[in-house]
Amino acid sequence: MARINLLPWREQRRKEQQRRFLSMLGLTAVLGLAVLVGAHLYISGLIDNQNMRLNRLRQEIRVVDKQIREIRDLDKAKRALMDRMEIVQQLQRSRPEIVHIFDELVTTLPDGAYLTEVIQQGNTLKISGKAESDARVSNYMRNLERSPWLKNPKLSVIQSRAKSNKSRTTVRSFSLQVEKETPRQQEGKRGSE
């Protein structure tokens, strides 16, 4: 006998196809969601890794900046010490120079003249004194010009004053400027001429 299926097979097949479609759609959605979550986790991991590297670099930059500040402070201290050392060396070099200059001031001073004040400002000496006559002052200036330690004497002031009311002799007060020069500087100038 022949079997006839009177059940709605088309509808069952449609339901079966619909069920398979929905399960495939669900599986695809789950896989897509898993891929998105995986990508999100991977990218978040990369971002966290970069942030950690960035923080480490910032810390190292702070350390290097601190070291740079310390180096600058050390350089300033070094320059200050070098300047002090240079000043001390200049003082050491000029120690015998001042002895020579005072010796020259005394040996070039003619009889009948004496000094009352000597002031040094840089390389210039301001000399004040008294003399018996103008000739003694000019003689003193010539002697200073010939000195290997002094040069360019310039007379600032010369005044005549009586020694006392009863005496008829007058004293000349003078003030002049002269420049210091070491003999080595003169030799260097002569060699370059």
Backbone as a printed PyTorch tensor [residue, N CA C, xyz], in Angstrom:
tensor([[[  0.8050,  -1.1210,   0.0000],
         [  0.0000,   0.0000,   0.0000],
         [  0.8790,   1.2230,   0.0000]],

        [[  0.4180,   2.1390,  -0.5900],
         [  1.1970,   3.3500,  -0.7620],
         [  0.9440,   4.2930,   0.4120]],

        [[  2.0310,   4.8780,   0.7720],
         [  1.9180,   5.7970,   1.9080],
         [  1.8050,   7.2140,   1.4010]],

        [[  0.9260,   7.8740,   1.9610],
         [  0.7330,   9.2580,   1.6000],
         [  0.9230,  10.0720,   2.8810]],

        [[  1.7710,  10.9600,   2.7800],
         [  2.0540,  11.8180,   3.9260],
         [  1.1890,  13.0490,   3.7890]],

        [[  0.2940,  13.1470,   4.6820],
         [ -0.6100,  14.2670,   4.6240],
         [ -0.1790,  15.3820,   5.6010]],

        [[  0.8750,  15.1170,   6.3110],
         [  1.3870,  16.1310,   7.2470],
         [  1.9510,  17.3170,   6.4440]],

        [[  1.9620,  18.4640,   7.0650],
         [  2.4730,  19.6280,   6.3370],
         [  4.0120,  19.6370,   6.3040]],

        [[  4.5590,  18.9010,   5.3930],
         [  6.0240,  18.7370,   5.3110],
         [  6.7350,  20.0220,   4.8810]],

        [[  6.0360,  20.7590,   4.0800],
         [  6.6740,  22.0030,   3.6510],
         [  6.8520,  22.9510,   4.8420]],

        [[  5.8620,  22.9610,   5.6750],
         [  5.9350,  23.8330,   6.8330],
         [  7.0080,  23.3340,   7.7830]],

        [[  7.1420,  22.0570,   7.9520],
         [  8.1960,  21.5040,   8.8130],
         [  9.5760,  21.8210,   8.2340]],

        [[  9.7010,  21.6730,   6.9370],
         [ 10.9780,  21.9770,   6.3180],
         [ 11.3010,  23.4630,   6.4710]],

        [[ 10.3360,  24.3060,   6.3590],
         [ 10.5330,  25.7350,   6.5180],
         [ 10.9470,  26.0210,   7.9660]],

        [[ 10.3090,  25.3930,   8.9410],
         [ 10.6550,  25.5760,  10.3470],
         [ 12.0760,  25.0730,  10.6060]],

        [[ 12.4000,  23.9280,   9.9960],
         [ 13.7590,  23.3700,  10.1540],
         [ 14.7900,  24.3290,   9.5570]],

        [[ 14.5250,  24.8810,   8.4030],
         [ 15.4460,  25.8370,   7.7840],
         [ 15.5510,  27.1040,   8.6300]],

        [[ 14.4220,  27.5140,   9.1720],
         [ 14.4230,  28.6990,  10.0090],
         [ 15.2200,  28.4340,  11.2950]],

        [[ 15.0700,  27.2580,  11.8870],
         [ 15.8010,  26.9020,  13.0950],
         [ 17.3060,  26.8490,  12.7950]],

        [[ 17.6870,  26.2370,  11.6620],
         [ 19.0970,  26.1840,  11.2800],
         [ 19.6420,  27.5840,  11.0150]],

        [[ 18.8500,  28.4140,  10.3770],
         [ 19.2700,  29.7830,  10.0960],
         [ 19.4970,  30.5510,  11.3990]],

        [[ 18.5650,  30.4410,  12.3510],
         [ 18.6880,  31.1450,  13.6220],
         [ 19.8850,  30.6320,  14.4240]],

        [[ 20.1130,  29.3040,  14.3880],
         [ 21.2680,  28.7720,  15.1130],
         [ 22.5700,  29.2480,  14.4600]],

        [[ 22.6310,  29.3060,  13.1490],
         [ 23.8160,  29.8260,  12.4530],
         [ 23.9860,  31.3200,  12.7400]],

        [[ 22.8760,  32.0160,  12.7600],
         [ 22.9260,  33.4420,  13.0600],
         [ 23.4300,  33.6500,  14.4910]],

        [[ 22.9380,  32.8760,  15.4340],
         [ 23.3810,  32.9650,  16.8310],
         [ 24.8560,  32.6150,  16.9540]],

        [[ 25.2730,  31.5290,  16.2670],
         [ 26.6750,  31.1200,  16.2930],
         [ 27.5620,  32.2080,  15.6950]],

        [[ 27.1290,  32.8170,  14.6060],
         [ 27.8810,  33.9050,  13.9740],
         [ 27.9590,  35.1080,  14.9110]],

        [[ 26.8410,  35.4160,  15.5650],
         [ 26.8290,  36.5430,  16.5020],
         [ 27.7740,  36.2720,  17.6690]],

        [[ 27.7520,  35.0380,  18.1980],
         [ 28.6380,  34.6830,  19.3100],
         [ 30.0920,  34.7660,  18.8580]],

        [[ 30.3950,  34.2300,  17.6690],
         [ 31.7580,  34.3080,  17.1450],
         [ 32.1720,  35.7620,  16.9050]],

        [[ 31.2960,  36.5650,  16.3460],
         [ 31.5910,  37.9830,  16.1190],
         [ 31.8390,  38.7120,  17.4270]],

        [[ 30.9930,  38.4000,  18.4200],
         [ 31.1570,  39.0120,  19.7210],
         [ 32.4760,  38.5760,  20.3590]],

        [[ 32.8230,  37.2990,  20.1990],
         [ 34.0890,  36.7890,  20.7380],
         [ 35.2710,  37.4800,  20.0620]],

        [[ 35.1710,  37.6680,  18.7420],
         [ 36.2450,  38.3640,  18.0190],
         [ 36.3530,  39.8090,  18.5090]],

        [[ 35.2250,  40.4780,  18.6880],
         [ 35.2460,  41.8590,  19.1750],
         [ 35.8380,  41.9440,  20.5820]],

        [[ 35.4250,  41.0300,  21.4580],
         [ 35.9630,  41.0310,  22.8190],
         [ 37.4640,  40.7530,  22.7870]],

        [[ 37.8830,  39.7940,  21.9710],
         [ 39.3130,  39.4800,  21.8460],
         [ 40.0960,  40.6690,  21.3190]],

        [[ 39.5610,  41.3310,  20.2820],
         [ 40.2380,  42.5020,  19.7240],
         [ 40.3110,  43.6200,  20.7660]],

        [[ 39.1930,  43.7970,  21.5050],
         [ 39.1720,  44.8310,  22.5410],
         [ 40.2200,  44.5350,  23.6160]],

        [[ 40.2970,  43.2920,  24.0590],
         [ 41.2790,  42.9170,  25.0740],
         [ 42.7090,  43.0930,  24.5530]],

        [[ 42.9390,  42.7100,  23.3030],
         [ 44.2690,  42.8480,  22.7130],
         [ 44.6680,  44.3200,  22.6320]],

        [[ 43.7610,  45.1580,  22.1210],
         [ 44.0540,  46.5890,  21.9860],
         [ 44.2150,  47.2290,  23.3680]],

        [[ 43.3770,  46.8300,  24.3250],
         [ 43.5160,  47.3530,  25.6940],
         [ 44.8710,  46.9680,  26.2760]],

        [[ 45.3040,  45.7430,  26.0080],
         [ 46.6230,  45.3070,  26.4710],
         [ 47.7290,  46.1410,  25.8510]],

        [[ 47.6110,  46.4090,  24.5320],
         [ 48.6080,  47.2620,  23.8750],
         [ 48.6260,  48.6680,  24.4760]],

        [[ 47.4260,  49.2130,  24.7190],
         [ 47.3400,  50.5580,  25.2960],
         [ 47.9510,  50.5740,  26.6960]],

        [[ 47.6220,  49.5610,  27.5100],
         [ 48.1930,  49.4880,  28.8640],
         [ 49.7150,  49.3660,  28.8080]],

        [[ 50.2040,  48.5510,  27.8790],
         [ 51.6500,  48.3820,  27.7220],
         [ 52.3090,  49.7140,  27.3380]],

        [[ 51.6990,  50.4230,  26.4000],
         [ 52.2410,  51.7210,  25.9790],
         [ 52.1860,  52.7300,  27.1340]],

        [[ 51.0870,  52.7100,  27.8970],
         [ 50.9870,  53.6200,  29.0460],
         [ 52.0680,  53.3200,  30.0820]],

        [[ 52.3430,  52.0340,  30.3140],
         [ 53.4090,  51.6700,  31.2470],
         [ 54.7620,  52.1550,  30.7310]],

        [[ 55.0130,  51.9680,  29.4380],
         [ 56.2690,  52.4440,  28.8560],
         [ 56.3630,  53.9650,  28.9550]],

        [[ 55.2360,  54.6380,  28.6850],
         [ 55.2060,  56.0980,  28.7610],
         [ 55.4870,  56.5770,  30.1900]],

        [[ 54.8810,  55.9150,  31.1830],
         [ 55.1380,  56.2810,  32.5810],
         [ 56.5970,  56.0380,  32.9520]],

        [[ 57.1590,  54.9270,  32.4910],
         [ 58.5590,  54.6290,  32.7620],
         [ 59.4560,  55.6990,  32.1240]],

        [[ 59.1280,  56.0820,  30.8790],
         [ 59.9070,  57.1320,  30.2130],
         [ 59.7940,  58.4650,  30.9530]],

        [[ 58.5910,  58.7850,  31.4430],
         [ 58.4240,  60.0310,  32.1990],
         [ 59.2660,  60.0110,  33.4680]],

        [[ 59.2900,  58.8610,  34.1460],
         [ 60.1170,  58.7510,  35.3500],
         [ 61.5960,  58.9280,  35.0010]],

        [[ 62.0250,  58.3030,  33.9200],
         [ 63.4230,  58.4370,  33.5130],
         [ 63.7380,  59.8720,  33.1130]],

        [[ 62.7890,  60.5400,  32.4610],
         [ 62.9820,  61.9430,  32.0790],
         [ 63.1270,  62.8010,  33.3310]],

        [[ 62.3080,  62.5330,  34.3620],
         [ 62.4340,  63.2830,  35.6150],
         [ 63.8060,  63.0590,  36.2430]],

        [[ 64.2740,  61.8120,  36.2130],
         [ 65.5960,  61.5060,  36.7720],
         [ 66.6810,  62.2420,  35.9920]],

        [[ 66.5790,  62.2070,  34.6540],
         [ 67.5810,  62.8750,  33.8140],
         [ 67.5190,  64.3910,  34.0110]],

        [[ 66.3040,  64.9520,  34.1230],
         [ 66.1830,  66.3900,  34.3770],
         [ 66.8350,  66.7680,  35.7000]],

        [[ 66.6320,  65.9390,  36.7170],
         [ 67.2610,  66.1910,  38.0160],
         [ 68.7820,  66.1410,  37.8820]],

        [[ 69.2820,  65.1590,  37.1290],
         [ 70.7240,  65.0500,  36.9250],
         [ 71.2570,  66.2540,  36.1580]],

        [[ 70.4940,  66.7290,  35.1750],
         [ 70.9100,  67.9080,  34.4050],
         [ 70.9900,  69.1250,  35.3230]],

        [[ 69.9860,  69.2900,  36.2060],
         [ 70.0270,  70.4100,  37.1520],
         [ 71.2440,  70.2950,  38.0640]],

        [[ 71.5290,  69.0770,  38.5280],
         [ 72.6980,  68.8800,  39.3860],
         [ 73.9870,  69.1970,  38.6280]],

        [[ 74.0470,  68.7990,  37.3620],
         [ 75.2370,  69.0830,  36.5480],
         [ 75.3950,  70.5880,  36.3650]],

        [[ 74.2820,  71.2820,  36.1110],
         [ 74.3610,  72.7400,  35.9610],
         [ 74.8350,  73.3910,  37.2540]],

        [[ 74.2960,  72.9130,  38.3820],
         [ 74.7440,  73.4550,  39.6720],
         [ 76.2300,  73.1920,  39.8850]],

        [[ 76.6670,  71.9840,  39.5260],
         [ 78.0880,  71.6590,  39.6590],
         [ 78.9370,  72.5280,  38.7400]],

        [[ 78.4310,  72.7800,  37.5140],
         [ 79.1700,  73.6540,  36.5920],
         [ 79.2890,  75.0680,  37.1610]],

        [[ 78.1870,  75.5660,  37.7610],
         [ 78.2470,  76.8970,  38.3710],
         [ 79.2660,  76.9190,  39.4990]],

        [[ 79.2170,  75.8760,  40.3310],
         [ 80.1710,  75.8060,  41.4410],
         [ 81.6000,  75.7050,  40.9120]],

        [[ 81.7790,  74.9330,  39.8300],
         [ 83.1120,  74.7870,  39.2430],
         [ 83.6070,  76.1220,  38.7050]],

        [[ 82.7170,  76.8430,  37.9950],
         [ 83.1110,  78.1510,  37.4630],
         [ 83.4680,  79.1180,  38.5950]],

        [[ 82.6640,  79.0830,  39.6760],
         [ 82.9560,  79.9630,  40.8140],
         [ 84.3110,  79.6130,  41.4220]],

        [[ 84.5840,  78.3160,  41.5610],
         [ 85.8800,  77.9000,  42.1030],
         [ 87.0210,  78.2810,  41.1680]],

        [[ 86.8020,  78.1080,  39.8620],
         [ 87.8380,  78.4820,  38.8970],
         [ 88.1020,  79.9870,  38.9580]],

        [[ 87.0330,  80.7820,  39.0960],
         [ 87.2120,  82.2330,  39.2160],
         [ 88.0000,  82.5730,  40.4760]],

        [[ 87.6550,  81.8950,  41.5700],
         [ 88.3940,  82.1400,  42.8170],
         [ 89.8560,  81.7360,  42.6660]],

        [[ 90.0820,  80.5860,  42.0200],
         [ 91.4620,  80.1440,  41.8100],
         [ 92.2250,  81.1490,  40.9590]],

        [[ 91.5650,  81.6910,  39.9420],
         [ 92.2090,  82.6850,  39.0820],
         [ 92.5650,  83.9360,  39.8840]],

        [[ 91.6510,  84.3420,  40.7630],
         [ 91.9260,  85.5180,  41.5970],
         [ 93.1160,  85.2490,  42.5070]],

        [[ 93.1370,  84.0540,  43.1070],
         [ 94.2580,  83.7020,  43.9850],
         [ 95.5570,  83.6680,  43.1890]],

        [[ 95.5200,  83.1020,  41.9780],
         [ 96.7260,  83.0550,  41.1500],
         [ 97.1820,  84.4620,  40.7640]],

        [[ 96.2230,  85.3290,  40.4490],
         [ 96.5890,  86.7140,  40.1380],
         [ 97.2260,  87.3920,  41.3420]],

        [[ 96.6530,  87.1270,  42.5220],
         [ 97.2450,  87.6990,  43.7330],
         [ 98.6480,  87.1530,  43.9640]],

        [[ 98.8220,  85.8470,  43.7030],
         [100.1520,  85.2480,  43.8630],
         [101.1470,  85.8820,  42.8880]],

        [[100.6930,  86.0830,  41.6350],
         [101.5800,  86.6930,  40.6390],
         [101.8670,  88.1530,  40.9670]],

        [[100.8610,  88.8470,  41.5270],
         [101.0480,  90.2770,  41.7750],
         [101.7360,  90.5520,  43.1070]],

        [[101.9360,  89.5280,  43.9160],
         [102.5940,  89.7440,  45.2080],
         [103.9750,  90.3710,  45.0330]],

        [[104.8620,  89.8270,  44.1980],
         [106.1600,  90.4940,  44.0320],
         [106.0300,  91.8050,  43.2480]],

        [[104.9850,  91.9010,  42.4410],
         [104.7990,  93.1080,  41.6370],
         [104.5960,  94.3280,  42.5270]],

        [[103.7880,  94.1910,  43.5760],
         [103.5280,  95.3400,  44.4420],
         [104.8000,  95.7870,  45.1540]],

        [[105.6640,  94.8200,  45.4790],
         [106.9470,  95.1620,  46.1060],
         [107.7920,  95.9780,  45.1330]],

        [[107.8360,  95.5380,  43.8710],
         [108.6040,  96.2760,  42.8520],
         [108.0320,  97.6780,  42.6460]],

        [[106.7090,  97.7680,  42.6360],
         [106.0830,  99.0740,  42.3920],
         [106.4060, 100.0370,  43.5310]],

        [[106.2680,  99.5710,  44.7710],
         [106.6050, 100.4610,  45.8890],
         [108.0920, 100.8120,  45.8840]],

        [[108.9120,  99.8590,  45.5100],
         [110.3450, 100.1440,  45.4010],
         [110.5850, 101.2160,  44.3390]],

        [[109.8940, 101.0880,  43.2000],
         [110.0440, 102.0880,  42.1320],
         [109.5250, 103.4490,  42.5780]],

        [[108.4080, 103.4590,  43.3120],
         [107.8800, 104.7400,  43.7880],
         [108.8970, 105.4530,  44.6740]],

        [[109.5990, 104.6850,  45.4870],
         [110.5790, 105.2820,  46.4050],
         [111.8710, 105.6450,  45.6790]],

        [[112.3930, 104.7410,  44.8440],
         [113.6840, 105.0060,  44.1910],
         [113.5870, 106.1160,  43.1510]],

        [[112.4360, 106.3020,  42.5490],
         [112.2900, 107.3790,  41.5610],
         [112.0100, 108.7230,  42.2200]],

        [[111.6770, 108.7260,  43.4870],
         [111.3530, 109.9640,  44.2000],
         [112.6320, 110.7820,  44.4190]],

        [[112.6920, 112.0170,  43.9060],
         [113.9050, 112.8360,  44.0780],
         [113.9840, 113.4070,  45.4980]],

        [[115.1880, 113.8510,  45.8580],
         [115.3620, 114.5240,  47.1490],
         [114.5070, 115.7810,  47.1540]],

        [[113.9570, 116.1100,  48.3040],
         [113.1320, 117.3090,  48.4100],
         [111.6810, 117.0410,  48.0710]],

        [[111.3050, 115.7760,  47.9570],
         [109.9080, 115.4180,  47.6720],
         [109.5520, 114.2010,  48.5220]],

        [[108.2840, 114.1120,  48.9020],
         [107.8200, 112.9330,  49.6400],
         [106.3560, 112.6690,  49.2870]],

        [[105.9410, 111.4220,  49.4780],
         [104.5790, 111.0090,  49.1250],
         [103.7020, 111.0150,  50.3710]],

        [[102.4550, 111.4160,  50.1780],
         [101.5000, 111.4160,  51.2900],
         [100.4200, 110.3570,  51.1190]],

        [[100.1830, 109.9450,  49.8720],
         [ 99.1020, 108.9780,  49.6520],
         [ 99.3180, 108.2590,  48.3230]],

        [[ 99.0580, 106.9460,  48.3200],
         [ 99.0880, 106.1480,  47.0920],
         [ 97.8200, 105.2990,  47.0920]],

        [[ 97.0140, 105.4390,  46.0460],
         [ 95.7620, 104.6810,  45.9160],
         [ 95.8090, 103.9160,  44.6010]],

        [[ 95.4850, 102.6340,  44.6680],
         [ 95.4540, 101.8130,  43.4470],
         [ 94.0090, 101.5610,  43.0470]],

        [[ 93.7100, 101.8210,  41.7700],
         [ 92.4010, 101.5130,  41.1980],
         [ 92.6520, 100.7820,  39.8910]],

        [[ 92.5350,  99.4590,  39.9390],
         [ 92.8280,  98.6580,  38.7580],
         [ 94.3090,  98.7260,  38.4570]],

        [[ 94.6640,  99.1540,  37.2520],
         [ 96.0680,  99.2820,  36.8540],
         [ 96.5880, 100.7050,  37.0250]],

        [[ 95.7980, 101.5680,  37.6410],
         [ 96.1850, 102.9690,  37.8010],
         [ 96.5130, 103.2530,  39.2630]],

        [[ 97.6090, 103.9770,  39.4750],
         [ 97.9860, 104.4310,  40.8130],
         [ 97.7620, 105.9340,  40.8780]],

        [[ 97.0600, 106.3890,  41.9220],
         [ 96.8900, 107.8210,  42.1650],
         [ 97.8480, 108.1790,  43.2880]],

        [[ 98.7760, 109.0590,  42.9750],
         [ 99.8510, 109.4020,  43.9050],
         [ 99.6980, 110.8610,  44.3110]],

        [[ 99.7360, 111.0980,  45.6110],
         [ 99.7160, 112.4680,  46.1400],
         [100.9710, 112.6620,  46.9730]],

        [[101.4990, 113.8730,  46.9480],
         [102.7060, 114.1410,  47.7240],
         [103.0050, 115.6220,  47.7970]],

        [[104.1840, 115.9130,  48.3450],
         [104.6200, 117.3020,  48.4780],
         [106.0650, 117.3840,  48.0050]],

        [[106.4160, 118.5210,  47.4050],
         [107.7750, 118.7370,  46.9040],
         [108.1780, 120.1800,  47.1720]],

        [[109.5010, 120.4210,  47.1760],
         [110.0130, 121.7660,  47.4400],
         [109.8420, 122.6890,  46.2450]],

        [[109.7750, 122.1090,  45.0230],
         [109.6430, 122.9630,  43.8420],
         [108.9410, 122.1960,  42.7260]],

        [[108.5250, 122.9560,  41.7030],
         [107.9100, 122.3460,  40.5260],
         [108.9090, 121.4680,  39.7940]],

        [[110.1830, 121.8580,  39.8350],
         [111.2250, 121.0900,  39.1440],
         [111.3370, 119.6920,  39.7360]],

        [[111.1710, 119.5740,  41.0360],
         [111.2510, 118.2540,  41.6730],
         [110.0640, 117.3770,  41.2460]],

        [[108.9080, 117.9780,  41.0690],
         [107.7320, 117.2220,  40.6080],
         [107.9550, 116.7440,  39.1800]],

        [[108.4550, 117.6350,  38.3120],
         [108.6970, 117.2200,  36.9240],
         [109.8140, 116.1860,  36.8560]],

        [[110.8300, 116.2960,  37.7100],
         [111.8940, 115.2970,  37.7730],
         [111.3120, 113.9460,  38.1990]],

        [[110.4090, 113.9670,  39.1680],
         [109.7630, 112.7300,  39.6270],
         [108.9640, 112.0940,  38.4850]],

        [[108.2680, 112.9060,  37.7080],
         [107.4820, 112.3740,  36.5870],
         [108.3980, 111.7600,  35.5280]],

        [[109.5460, 112.3980,  35.2380],
         [110.4940, 111.8230,  34.2770],
         [111.0330, 110.4860,  34.7830]],

        [[111.3680, 110.4310,  36.0670],
         [111.8610, 109.1800,  36.6520],
         [110.8020, 108.0690,  36.5640]],

        [[109.5410, 108.4210,  36.8050],
         [108.4570, 107.4280,  36.6990],
         [108.3250, 106.9200,  35.2630]],

        [[108.5020, 107.8240,  34.2990],
         [108.3880, 107.4340,  32.8860],
         [109.4810, 106.4410,  32.5130]],

        [[110.6670, 106.5750,  33.0810],
         [111.7860, 105.6720,  32.7800],
         [111.6730, 104.3370,  33.5140]],

        [[110.8050, 104.2360,  34.4600],
         [110.6830, 103.0230,  35.2810],
         [110.1210, 101.8640,  34.4470]],

        [[110.6680, 100.6380,  34.6250],
         [110.1210,  99.4930,  33.8910],
         [108.7700,  99.0320,  34.4520]],

        [[108.3920,  99.4900,  35.6350],
         [107.1600,  99.0350,  36.2830],
         [106.0330, 100.0510,  36.1930]],

        [[106.3240, 101.2740,  35.7630],
         [105.3150, 102.3330,  35.7200],
         [105.4140, 103.0590,  34.3870]],

        [[104.2880, 103.6060,  33.9270],
         [104.2900, 104.3190,  32.6410],
         [103.2230, 105.4080,  32.6560]],

        [[103.3140, 106.3070,  31.7020],
         [102.3460, 107.3710,  31.4470],
         [101.9670, 108.1830,  32.6920]],

        [[102.9200, 108.8230,  33.3530],
         [102.5290, 109.6730,  34.4850],
         [101.8000, 110.9160,  33.9710]],

        [[100.7000, 111.2510,  34.6380],
         [ 99.9070, 112.4240,  34.2430],
         [ 99.6610, 113.2610,  35.4890]],

        [[100.0640, 114.4910,  35.4240],
         [ 99.8980, 115.4010,  36.5570],
         [ 98.4500, 115.8620,  36.6150]],

        [[ 97.8300, 115.7050,  37.7760],
         [ 96.4440, 116.1430,  37.9460],
         [ 96.3850, 117.5350,  38.5690]],

        [[ 97.1140, 117.7040,  39.6770],
         [ 97.0490, 118.9710,  40.4180],
         [ 98.4320, 119.2880,  40.9680]],

        [[ 98.7850, 120.5830,  40.9400],
         [ 99.9740, 121.0620,  41.6600],
         [ 99.5980, 122.4090,  42.2660]],

        [[ 99.8190, 122.5440,  43.5820],
         [ 99.4480, 123.7690,  44.2960],
         [100.6240, 124.2170,  45.1520]],

        [[100.7790, 125.5200,  45.2710],
         [101.8400, 126.0860,  46.1170],
         [101.2300, 126.5180,  47.4360]],

        [[101.9230, 126.1650,  48.5360],
         [101.4920, 126.5870,  49.8690],
         [102.7300, 126.9420,  50.6810]],

        [[102.6030, 127.9390,  51.5200],
         [103.7120, 128.3100,  52.4070],
         [103.8130, 127.2680,  53.5080]],

        [[105.0560, 126.9160,  53.9000],
         [105.2570, 125.9160,  54.9520],
         [104.6710, 126.4040,  56.2690]],

        [[104.9540, 127.6250,  56.6110],
         [104.4010, 128.2230,  57.8350],
         [104.2950, 129.7250,  57.6130]],

        [[103.6500, 130.3910,  58.4990],
         [103.4650, 131.8390,  58.3540],
         [104.7920, 132.5870,  58.4490]],

        [[105.7200, 132.1180,  59.2820],
         [106.9950, 132.8010,  59.4940],
         [107.9960, 132.4710,  58.4010]],

        [[107.8440, 131.2940,  57.8010],
         [108.8120, 130.8440,  56.8020],
         [108.4390, 131.3960,  55.4370]],

        [[109.4740, 131.6440,  54.6510],
         [109.2240, 132.1340,  53.2940],
         [109.2610, 131.0130,  52.2730]],

        [[109.5620, 129.8140,  52.6800],
         [109.6160, 128.6960,  51.7340],
         [108.2040, 128.1780,  51.4860]],

        [[108.0190, 127.7570,  50.2540],
         [106.7100, 127.2010,  49.8820],
         [106.8630, 125.7230,  49.5440]],

        [[105.7770, 125.0290,  49.7490],
         [105.7310, 123.6000,  49.4380],
         [104.7110, 123.4090,  48.3290]],

        [[105.0680, 122.5630,  47.3690],
         [104.1570, 122.2500,  46.2660],
         [103.4360, 120.9360,  46.5960]],

        [[102.1190, 120.9820,  46.6920],
         [101.3290, 119.7500,  46.8250],
         [100.9920, 119.2910,  45.4170]],

        [[101.2170, 118.0420,  45.1460],
         [100.9400, 117.5360,  43.7940],
         [100.1160, 116.2500,  43.8760]],

        [[ 99.4370, 116.0010,  42.7900],
         [ 98.6570, 114.7710,  42.6410],
         [ 98.8150, 114.3270,  41.1930]],

        [[ 99.1680, 113.0730,  41.0090],
         [ 99.3460, 112.5640,  39.6440],
         [ 98.8560, 111.1230,  39.5580]],

        [[ 98.6780, 110.6920,  38.3290],
         [ 98.2660, 109.3120,  38.0610],
         [ 99.3260, 108.6470,  37.2100]],

        [[ 99.5570, 107.3670,  37.4810],
         [100.5210, 106.6020,  36.7020],
         [ 99.9530, 105.1940,  36.5310]],

        [[100.2640, 104.5660,  35.4140],
         [ 99.7610, 103.2170,  35.1420],
         [100.8260, 102.1870,  35.4790]],

        [[100.3660, 101.0480,  36.0240],
         [101.2890,  99.9460,  36.3200],
         [101.5690,  99.1870,  35.0330]],

        [[102.8000,  98.6610,  34.9610],
         [103.1530,  97.8240,  33.8190],
         [104.2780,  96.9000,  34.2540]],

        [[104.1160,  95.6030,  33.9690],
         [105.1950,  94.6750,  34.3050],
         [106.2220,  94.7100,  33.1870]],

        [[107.4910,  94.4800,  33.5000],
         [108.5220,  94.5140,  32.4550],
         [108.2320,  93.5270,  31.3270]],

        [[107.5990,  92.3920,  31.6100],
         [107.2770,  91.4290,  30.5440],
         [106.3300,  92.0370,  29.5250]],

        [[105.3650,  92.8680,  29.9890],
         [104.4450,  93.5080,  29.0560],
         [105.1980,  94.4590,  28.1370]],

        [[106.1790,  95.1620,  28.6710],
         [106.9500,  96.0900,  27.8450],
         [107.7450,  95.3340,  26.7970]],

        [[108.3740,  94.2060,  27.1910],
         [109.1560,  93.4250,  26.2310],
         [108.2660,  92.9030,  25.1180]],

        [[107.0490,  92.4690,  25.4710],
         [106.1160,  91.9760,  24.4550],
         [105.7220,  93.0800,  23.4960]],

        [[105.5580,  94.3040,  24.0150],
         [105.1910,  95.4210,  23.1480],
         [106.3420,  95.7850,  22.2250]],

        [[107.5580,  95.7700,  22.7600],
         [108.7230,  96.1150,  21.9310],
         [108.9300,  95.0720,  20.8440]],

        [[108.6830,  93.8050,  21.1740],
         [108.8520,  92.7370,  20.1850],
         [107.8250,  92.8290,  19.0770]],

        [[106.6320,  93.3600,  19.3790],
         [105.5940,  93.4380,  18.3580],
         [105.7440,  94.6640,  17.4810]],

        [[106.5680,  95.6410,  17.9130],
         [106.7190,  96.8750,  17.1210],
         [107.5970,  96.7020,  15.9490]]])
